[in-house]
Amino acid sequence: MENSVKKQEIIKQALDFLYPPRCLFCQKMLDREAGEDPPLCPSCQAQFPAAGANGRQEGQHFRSCLSAVYYTDLFKPSFHRYKFQRRWHYSHLYGQWMSEALLQQEPDFQRFDCVSWTPLSMRRWLTRGYDQSKRLAQEVAHSTGLPLVPLLYKWKHIAPQSGTNSAEERRANIQGVYRLARGADVTGNRILLVDDIVTTGSTLEEASRVLMENGAAEVCCLTLARSEK
């Protein structure tokens, strides 16, 4: 047992030498000896943009949408590294923040039958190499013990929502792009639907509409971040 602990400590020290721990937000190198442990440096931790109860919103087709953090200038570079620079491992910590937000605001989350997510189109998936929302959903499912179930597929490739200029354009851009996945049955199910960022809610509304029109009893959404607007 003692040898095993020593071996783990040696491996940890070697990894710290090769890959010094950095703040997830500002990328400042952290000093473990000074008590600065990942993921955030003291300055970024003090400014942590937790959304809390104020980050909750209601929708037409989803009952509510909860978010872990606000999409602030402090958080944006971290998210861009995750989404566009293959920092896949960020999903583990992001998923923890999301699960904590869920526990705080939906303490009866065990009522949900499953966790699902808003999927990328095949073309976008092939370009990026992974689905960032699916990875978040995997982490939430693992933390909560809820089953992860693919319920939707994005049959139509569209321009990114971030390229639109208004809520009306976002709604028009996303309309009709989701369909129920082959073999999926959501009749009577209560679904926790995961996405990365919510701005106007158009993407979540469209995905929730498909689920509700196919017989789901309830859709509640959970996102990593929400726009400050």
NORFENQUI-V13500 format. One record per helix or strand of 3 or more residues. SS is the DSSP state (helix for helix, strand for strand). FROM is the first residue (numbers start at 1). LEN is the number of residues. Records with the same first field share a line. If there is no record, write none. Layout:
BEGIN
SS=FROM-LEN ; FROM-LEN
END
This chain:
BEGIN
helix=2-17 ; 32-3 ; 42-5 ; 52-4 ; 73-12 ; 90-16 ; 109-3 ; 122-7 ; 132-13 ; 161-3 ; 167-8 ; 202-12
strand=64-7 ; 114-4 ; 152-3 ; 178-3 ; 190-9 ; 218-9
END
